[in-house]
Amino acid sequence: MPKSPILQIVIAVAALAASANGQTLSPAALATKAKVQNVPEIPYESVPNFLKMPPGLYLGEGIGIATNSKGHIFVYTRSQATRLFEFDKTGAFVREIGEGLYGFVFAHAVRVDSEDNIWAVDEGSNMVIKFNPQGRVVMTLGRRPEPVDAGGAPSPYTPANPGKYVFDRPSDVGFDTAGNIFVADGYGNSRVVKYDKNGRFLAQVGSKGSEPGQLNLPHSLAVDGKGNVYVADRTNRRIQVFDNDLKFVKIYGNVGTPWELCISPGPHQFLFSSNTFPDANDYTLAEVTGEVYKMELDGTVVGKFGKAGKQLGEFSGLHEIDCRNPNELYISEIQLWRAQKILLKPQPTK
């Protein structure tokens, strides 16, 4: 049954009121029905039980998921401890990476670069950690606050004056073809920072706000083949696009509240954006969230798939997408403590 106009207005008014009062909006308050209409449905299926966990080992919240060039799958999960698992292309368990690592506190995203290095973004330690394909740490960006910092002098870094190498709850990482690194410094600083391949600061964009070029919780990012950076500006309910020097280009504001972005490798690249059913389990929002949009890089929506729910093939708290193969997606979910392998089927011709 369609949501009543009155309920939609109540949700929108409550969200705006909270924003106007300077409150931090919950993911549920930010949920938005997409403006784009008459979008073709993409047929799809979910592969049941594709991850084979060893006896006695379980996933916690499905926070991050990525694949490498061999088809191996990396799942970054929050449990009693933050953990990073590797599976082969059949879903068989291979190993755990970084067990007990100092920088693993509160997982947020995992990505794999063109050389099969594995990058973990940890919101709790304020670090971005690069592992080589063998699983050894080869670079860190940011630094975990030490316990003594909490009782010492105030930090000189604030959202109005963020440090070049200091993060405040970072959320994602991406790379261009030259190896430059882009970090979504999400929850605290509302910016995107560019570093060279050796980790040297190059540029940044964003301050907390809603004007073009400003950000309010950049929750995810993706980089296309030309080096343009697409940012899921979640609290502002839009995708912002910046060029390789982080100069503002344009906005896509028609696909609801984007939590997660992924760009397929090409040669024809697609942008995937998730209008995530929030992790608050508020089923009044299930009718207007839960779907994933498939888009051209110019913002044209070519199709959508998925809906809110807890069954196989439904999505609940979708947090990351891997789209190395645009017809074979891997999706991690917060609420269901799982990851799904999604196979997109050809869309019917008109």
C-alpha positions in Angstrom: 0.0 0.0 0.0 1.5 3.4 -0.9 2.6 5.6 2.0 0.0 8.3 2.7 1.0 11.9 1.7 0.5 13.0 5.4 3.0 10.4 6.6 5.5 11.5 4.0 5.1 15.2 5.0 5.5 14.3 8.7 8.8 12.5 8.0 10.1 15.4 5.9 9.0 18.1 8.4 10.6 16.2 11.3 13.9 15.9 9.4 13.9 19.5 8.5 13.1 20.6 12.0 15.9 18.5 13.5 18.3 20.0 10.9 17.2 23.5 11.7 17.8 22.9 15.4 21.4 21.8 14.7 20.7 18.2 15.8 22.5 15.3 14.3 19.9 13.5 12.1 19.6 9.8 12.5 19.8 7.7 9.3 16.0 7.0 9.6 15.2 10.7 9.7 17.3 11.2 6.5 15.4 8.5 4.5 14.0 10.0 1.4 11.9 8.7 -1.5 13.7 9.1 -4.8 12.5 11.8 -7.1 13.2 9.9 -10.3 10.1 8.2 -11.7 9.2 5.4 -14.1 12.6 3.7 -13.7 12.8 0.3 -15.4 13.2 -2.7 -13.0 16.3 -4.8 -13.5 15.7 -8.5 -13.0 18.1 -10.1 -10.5 18.7 -13.0 -8.2 20.7 -13.5 -5.0 23.0 -16.5 -4.7 22.0 -18.4 -1.5 24.7 -19.1 1.1 27.6 -18.1 -1.1 30.0 -17.4 1.8 31.2 -20.5 3.6 32.3 -19.6 7.1 34.4 -22.0 9.1 32.8 -23.7 12.1 32.5 -21.3 15.1 33.3 -18.2 13.0 30.5 -15.7 12.3 30.1 -12.3 10.5 28.9 -9.4 12.5 27.5 -6.3 10.9 28.3 -6.4 7.1 30.1 -3.1 6.8 32.4 -3.4 3.8 32.9 -5.7 0.8 35.3 -5.7 -2.1 36.8 -8.0 -4.7 40.3 -8.3 -6.2 41.4 -9.2 -9.7 41.3 -12.9 -8.9 37.7 -12.7 -7.8 38.5 -13.1 -4.1 36.1 -11.4 -1.7 37.0 -9.3 1.3 34.4 -8.6 4.0 35.0 -6.0 6.7 32.8 -6.6 9.7 31.9 -5.3 13.1 31.6 -8.0 15.7 33.0 -8.1 19.2 36.0 -6.9 17.4 36.5 -5.3 13.9 37.7 -8.1 11.6 38.7 -8.4 7.9 38.0 -11.8 6.2 39.1 -13.1 2.7 37.1 -15.7 0.7 37.9 -17.2 -2.7 35.7 -16.7 -5.7 33.6 -19.7 -4.7 32.9 -18.2 -1.3 35.3 -20.6 0.6 37.0 -19.0 3.6 40.7 -18.2 2.9 42.1 -16.3 5.9 41.7 -13.4 8.3 43.8 -10.3 7.6 45.0 -8.0 10.4 43.8 -9.9 13.4 44.2 -7.8 16.5 45.4 -4.8 14.4 45.9 -1.5 16.3 44.0 0.4 13.7 40.9 -1.9 13.7 38.3 -0.3 16.0 35.1 0.4 14.1 34.9 -0.7 10.5 33.4 1.4 7.8 34.7 0.5 4.3 37.1 -1.8 2.4 38.3 -1.2 -1.1 40.8 -3.0 -3.4 43.0 -0.9 -5.8 44.2 -1.8 -9.3 47.3 -3.6 -7.9 45.2 -5.7 -5.5 46.2 -3.8 -2.4 43.5 -3.9 0.2 42.4 -0.7 1.9 40.5 -0.6 5.2 38.8 2.6 6.3 38.3 2.5 10.1 35.8 5.1 11.5 36.8 4.3 15.1 40.6 4.7 14.8 40.4 7.6 12.3 42.7 5.6 10.0 42.9 4.4 6.4 45.1 1.3 6.3 46.7 -0.2 3.2 47.6 -3.9 3.1 49.6 -5.4 0.3 48.1 -8.5 -1.4 50.0 -10.7 1.1 48.1 -9.0 3.9 50.9 -6.9 5.4 50.5 -3.2 6.3 52.4 -1.0 3.9 50.8 2.4 4.5 48.7 4.2 7.0 46.9 7.5 6.7 45.5 9.3 9.8 46.3 8.2 13.3 44.4 6.5 16.1 43.9 8.9 19.1 45.8 7.8 22.2 43.9 7.4 25.5 45.8 10.3 27.0 44.5 12.6 24.3 41.1 12.5 25.9 42.2 14.1 29.1 44.9 16.4 27.7 44.9 19.8 25.9 42.2 20.4 23.3 43.1 19.3 19.8 44.1 22.2 17.5 42.1 20.5 14.7 38.4 21.3 14.3 35.9 20.9 11.4 36.7 24.5 10.5 40.4 23.8 10.6 41.0 20.1 9.8 44.6 18.9 9.6 45.9 17.7 6.3 46.7 14.2 7.8 44.1 14.1 10.6 40.7 12.5 10.1 37.5 12.6 12.1 35.5 9.4 11.5 36.5 8.8 7.9 34.1 6.8 5.7 35.6 5.7 2.4 38.6 5.7 0.1 39.1 5.7 -3.7 41.8 5.9 -6.3 42.4 7.3 -9.8 44.5 5.8 -12.6 47.6 7.6 -11.4 47.4 6.1 -8.0 46.2 9.2 -6.2 44.2 8.5 -3.1 40.9 10.1 -2.2 39.6 9.9 1.4 36.0 10.7 2.4 36.7 12.3 5.8 33.0 11.9 6.6 31.3 12.2 9.9 33.4 14.9 11.6 35.1 17.0 8.9 32.6 16.7 6.0 35.3 16.9 3.4 37.2 14.9 0.7 41.0 14.9 0.8 43.3 14.0 -2.1 46.8 12.5 -1.5 49.4 11.3 -4.0 50.3 7.6 -4.2 52.9 8.1 -1.4 50.4 9.7 0.9 51.4 13.3 0.5 48.6 15.9 0.8 47.5 17.5 -2.5 44.1 19.1 -2.1 40.8 19.0 -0.2 37.2 20.1 -0.7 34.2 20.5 1.5 33.1 22.1 4.7 29.8 21.4 6.6 26.9 22.9 4.7 24.4 22.4 1.9 25.7 24.8 -0.8 27.3 23.3 -4.0 30.8 22.1 -3.0 29.9 21.9 0.7 29.2 18.5 2.3 27.2 17.1 5.1 28.5 13.5 5.8 30.2 12.3 2.7 29.4 8.7 3.4 30.9 7.1 0.3 32.9 8.0 -2.8 33.9 6.5 -6.2 36.3 7.6 -8.9 35.7 7.2 -12.6 38.2 6.4 -15.4 38.8 10.2 -16.0 39.6 10.8 -12.4 36.3 12.5 -11.5 35.1 12.0 -7.9 31.5 11.1 -7.1 30.5 11.7 -3.4 27.5 10.3 -1.6 26.6 13.5 0.3 24.2 11.6 2.5 22.8 14.2 4.9 22.2 16.5 2.0 20.5 13.7 0.1 22.5 14.1 -3.1 25.5 12.9 -5.1 28.1 15.6 -5.8 30.6 15.3 -8.6 34.1 16.9 -8.5 36.9 16.9 -11.0 40.3 15.3 -10.3 41.5 18.5 -8.6 38.4 18.4 -6.4 36.7 21.4 -8.1 32.9 21.2 -8.0 31.2 20.0 -11.3 27.6 19.1 -10.7 24.9 17.5 -8.5 22.6 14.5 -8.9 19.7 14.9 -6.5 17.1 12.5 -7.7 18.0 9.1 -6.3 16.9 9.4 -2.6 19.5 9.4 0.2 22.7 7.9 -1.2 24.6 5.8 1.3 26.9 3.9 -1.0 28.4 4.5 -4.4 30.3 2.2 -6.8 31.6 2.7 -10.3 32.2 -0.3 -12.5 35.7 -0.5 -14.3 34.4 -0.1 -17.9 35.0 0.3 -20.7 31.4 1.4 -20.3 31.3 2.6 -16.7 28.2 2.6 -14.6 27.5 4.3 -11.3 25.6 2.4 -8.7 23.9 4.3 -5.8 22.0 2.8 -2.9 18.9 4.5 -1.4 19.5 2.4 1.7 16.7 1.2 4.0 18.2 2.6 7.3 19.7 0.5 10.0 17.1 1.7 12.5 14.6 -1.0 11.4 11.8 1.5 11.0 9.4 -0.2 8.7 7.4 2.9 8.0 10.4 3.7 5.7 10.5 0.4 3.9 8.1 1.6 1.2 10.4 4.5 0.1 13.9 3.0 0.5 15.9 -0.1 -0.1 16.5 0.1 -3.8 19.8 0.4 -5.8 20.0 2.6 -8.9 22.1 1.9 -11.9 23.2 5.1 -13.6 25.2 6.5 -16.5 28.1 8.7 -15.3 26.1 11.7 -16.5 23.4 11.0 -14.0 20.9 9.3 -16.3 19.2 6.5 -14.4 19.0 3.3 -16.5 17.4 1.0 -14.0 16.9 -0.1 -10.4 16.7 -3.3 -8.4 16.0 -4.4 -4.9 13.7 -3.5 -2.0 13.7 -3.2 1.7 13.4 -6.4 3.7 15.2 -9.3 5.4 14.7 -12.1 2.9 17.2 -13.3 0.4 17.4 -10.7 -2.4 16.1 -7.9 -0.1 18.3 -5.3 1.5 18.4 -4.0 5.1 21.0 -1.5 6.0 23.0 -1.8 2.7 26.4 -0.4 3.4 28.8 -1.2 0.6 28.7 -2.5 -3.0 31.4 -4.1 -5.1 30.7 -3.7 -8.8 34.0 -4.9 -10.4 31.6 -6.9 -12.7 28.5 -4.6 -13.2 26.3 -7.7 -13.6 27.7 -9.6 -10.6 27.5 -7.4 -7.5 28.6 -8.1 -3.9 26.6 -6.3 -1.2 27.2 -6.0 2.6 24.4 -5.3 5.0 24.4 -3.9 8.6 21.1 -5.3 10.0 21.3 -8.9 8.7 24.9 -9.5 9.5 25.5 -10.8 6.0 26.8 -10.3 2.5 25.0 -11.1 -0.7 26.1 -12.0 -4.2 23.6 -10.4 -6.6 23.4 -11.4 -10.3 21.8 -8.8 -12.5 19.9 -10.2 -15.5 19.4 -8.4 -18.9 16.6 -5.8 -18.9 13.7 -6.6 -21.1 13.8 -4.6 -24.4 11.1 -2.1 -24.9 
